[in-house]
């Protein structure tokens, strides 16, 4: 989404490529904010964060992408399989990819690794305005609650430089106290899950995005968006999140 002030076009948010999801987020993921996508394994966190990274690239924003469990080639392959073609952005230097294993492979001191990662984020090129991280779960669990919270607090400071930071986290094994503190710290908080809904005599399994906090404000009613990951949709639309005709507002 963009605002026009005195003839100057200013980007204010990042689109995920889906109008219903953008609308539920009050216009998209706000720029200059700290956002969290959390949930258990297999609920689509990586796919959602890849779409936000692609949306930023399409908006001509520089993206720094920190990825775990794979390398640059693996991430590109995954995104291309969703028809989020990023090769050109990589070649032009608009997309920079860094394996999290470069900072932590399980043998180093986790607290020192978080500090090393934060310093690397601070030293990214000036034109990298969006930073995505998928995921820091293992590193955060090893570093402990206080050290991890201090890391995210310092990330909040990076946002004050007009940087946008988006983290995907598997929170099931994390300290509940840390989760409570992070919920207060993050400007936008999305929880992903899987839900089975009955269709006649059959059960249909769907991905769900629960939105409780947007633009540093708690919503009076939680919004749940049901979607499927449909790579074929991406062939024609540059996005593969198919929003389903189920919509809930929950107190």
C-alpha positions in Angstrom: 0.0 0.0 0.0 1.1 3.6 -0.7 0.3 7.1 0.4 0.8 10.1 -1.8 1.9 13.2 0.0 2.5 16.5 -1.9 2.9 14.5 -5.1 5.5 12.1 -3.5 4.6 8.4 -3.4 5.5 6.8 -0.1 5.3 3.1 0.6 3.7 2.4 4.0 3.2 -1.4 4.0 4.1 -4.7 2.3 1.5 -6.7 0.5 1.5 -10.4 0.8 -0.3 -10.6 -2.6 -3.7 -11.4 -1.2 -6.3 -8.7 -0.8 -8.2 -10.5 2.0 -5.1 -11.0 4.1 -3.9 -7.4 3.4 -7.3 -6.1 4.4 -7.3 -8.1 7.7 -3.9 -6.5 8.5 -5.4 -3.1 8.0 -3.6 -2.5 4.7 -0.7 -4.9 4.8 2.4 -5.5 6.9 3.5 -2.1 8.2 6.9 -0.8 7.1 9.3 0.2 9.9 7.8 -2.4 12.2 8.7 -5.6 14.1 6.5 -8.6 13.2 6.2 -12.2 14.4 4.7 -15.2 12.6 4.6 -18.1 15.0 3.1 -21.6 15.2 4.1 -25.3 15.1 5.8 -27.1 12.3 3.9 -27.6 9.0 1.5 -24.8 9.3 2.9 -22.6 6.5 5.1 -20.1 8.3 7.9 -20.3 5.8 5.5 -20.0 2.9 3.9 -16.9 4.4 7.2 -15.2 5.1 8.4 -16.0 1.6 5.4 -14.3 0.2 6.1 -11.2 2.3 9.7 -11.2 1.1 8.5 -11.4 -2.5 6.0 -8.6 -1.9 8.8 -6.4 -0.6 10.9 -7.2 -3.7 8.0 -6.4 -6.0 7.7 -3.1 -4.2 11.3 -2.4 -5.1 12.5 -2.8 -1.5 15.8 -4.4 -0.7 15.5 -7.6 1.3 18.0 -9.3 3.6 16.8 -12.9 4.1 18.2 -15.1 6.9 17.2 -18.7 6.5 17.8 -21.9 8.5 17.8 -25.5 7.4 18.9 -24.7 3.9 21.2 -22.4 1.9 20.8 -19.8 -0.8 20.2 -22.3 -3.6 17.7 -24.2 -1.4 15.6 -21.1 -0.6 15.5 -20.0 -4.2 14.3 -23.5 -5.3 11.6 -23.4 -2.7 10.4 -20.0 -3.7 10.5 -20.8 -7.4 8.4 -23.9 -6.7 5.7 -21.4 -5.6 6.3 -19.3 -8.7 7.9 -16.6 -6.6 10.7 -16.1 -9.1 13.5 -14.3 -7.3 16.6 -15.0 -9.5 16.5 -11.6 -11.1 16.3 -9.9 -7.7 19.2 -11.9 -6.5 21.3 -11.1 -9.6 20.6 -7.3 -9.2 21.6 -7.4 -5.5 18.1 -6.5 -4.3 17.9 -9.8 -2.5 20.6 -10.9 -0.1 20.4 -14.4 1.4 22.3 -15.6 4.5 22.1 -19.1 6.1 21.6 -18.8 9.8 24.2 -21.6 10.1 26.8 -19.0 9.3 26.1 -17.5 12.7 25.1 -20.6 14.7 25.6 -24.3 14.0 24.8 -25.6 17.5 28.3 -25.6 18.8 28.9 -21.9 19.5 27.7 -20.0 22.4 24.1 -19.1 21.6 24.1 -15.7 23.3 27.2 -14.7 21.4 25.6 -15.9 18.2 22.6 -13.7 18.7 24.8 -10.7 19.2 26.8 -11.6 16.1 23.5 -11.9 14.1 22.3 -8.6 15.4 25.5 -6.8 14.4 25.3 -8.4 10.9 21.7 -7.0 10.6 22.9 -3.5 11.7 25.6 -3.6 9.0 23.5 -4.6 6.1 23.6 -2.2 3.1 21.6 1.0 3.6 19.1 0.0 0.8 18.1 -3.2 2.6 14.9 -2.0 4.2 13.2 -5.3 4.9 14.8 -8.1 7.0 13.2 -11.5 7.3 14.4 -14.4 9.5 13.1 -18.0 9.2 13.7 -19.2 11.8 15.5 -18.5 15.1 13.7 -21.1 17.2 16.7 -23.3 18.1 19.0 -20.4 18.7 16.5 -18.6 20.9 15.9 -21.7 23.0 19.6 -22.2 23.5 20.3 -18.6 24.4 17.6 -18.4 27.1 14.7 -16.0 27.9 16.6 -12.8 29.0 19.3 -12.9 26.3 16.7 -13.6 23.6 14.4 -10.8 24.7 17.3 -8.4 24.7 18.0 -9.5 21.1 14.5 -8.8 20.0 14.5 -5.5 21.9 17.6 -4.5 20.0 15.8 -5.4 16.8 13.0 -3.0 17.8 15.7 -0.3 17.8 16.8 -1.3 14.2 13.1 -0.7 13.2 13.6 2.9 14.3 16.0 3.3 11.3 13.0 2.7 9.0 13.8 -1.0 8.7 11.2 -3.7 8.7 11.9 -6.9 10.6 9.8 -10.1 10.2 10.5 -13.3 12.2 9.1 -16.8 11.8 9.3 -18.9 15.0 8.2 -22.3 16.1 7.0 -21.4 19.5 5.6 -24.6 20.9 8.9 -25.4 22.8 9.7 -21.8 23.8 9.5 -20.4 27.3 5.9 -19.1 27.9 7.3 -16.1 29.7 9.3 -15.1 26.7 6.3 -15.5 24.4 4.3 -13.1 26.7 7.0 -10.5 26.6 7.4 -10.8 22.8 3.7 -10.4 22.3 4.0 -7.0 24.0 7.1 -6.1 22.1 6.1 -7.0 18.5 4.0 -4.6 16.5 2.2 -7.3 14.5 1.7 -10.8 15.8 0.3 -13.6 13.6 -0.3 -17.2 14.7 -0.5 -20.0 12.2 -2.2 -23.3 12.8 -4.0 -26.2 11.1 -7.8 -26.7 11.6 -10.1 -29.4 10.3 -13.6 -28.3 9.3 -16.4 -30.6 8.4 -17.8 -30.5 4.9 -20.8 -32.8 4.9 -19.4 -36.2 6.0 -15.8 -35.2 5.1 -13.2 -33.3 7.1 -11.2 -30.6 5.3 -7.8 -29.7 6.7 -6.9 -26.0 6.2 -4.2 -23.6 7.2 -5.3 -20.7 9.4 -3.8 -17.3 10.2 -5.0 -15.9 13.5 -4.5 -12.1 13.7 -4.7 -10.6 17.2 -2.3 -7.6 17.0 -1.6 -5.2 14.1 0.3 -1.9 14.0 1.0 -2.3 17.8 -2.7 -2.4 18.6 -4.6 -5.4 20.0 -7.7 -6.1 17.9 -10.9 -6.2 19.8 -11.9 -9.4 18.0 -9.4 -11.9 16.6 -9.6 -12.4 12.9 -9.0 -15.9 11.5 -8.2 -16.4 7.8 -8.4 -19.8 6.2 -6.1 -20.6 3.3 -4.5 -23.3 1.2 -1.1 -23.3 -0.4 -1.7 -23.7 -4.1 1.5 -23.5 -6.2 -0.5 -23.5 -9.5 -2.2 -20.3 -8.4 1.3 -18.7 -8.4 1.8 -19.5 -12.0 -0.6 -16.7 -13.0 -0.7 -14.5 -9.9 2.8 -14.4 -8.4 1.3 -15.7 -5.1 0.2 -19.2 -4.0 -2.0 -18.4 -1.0 -5.6 -19.3 -1.8 -7.9 -17.7 0.8 -10.9 -20.0 1.4 -14.5 -18.8 2.0 -14.3 -19.3 5.8 -14.1 -16.3 8.0 -14.3 -16.0 11.7 -14.3 -13.1 14.2 -13.5 -14.4 17.7 -13.6 -12.6 21.0 
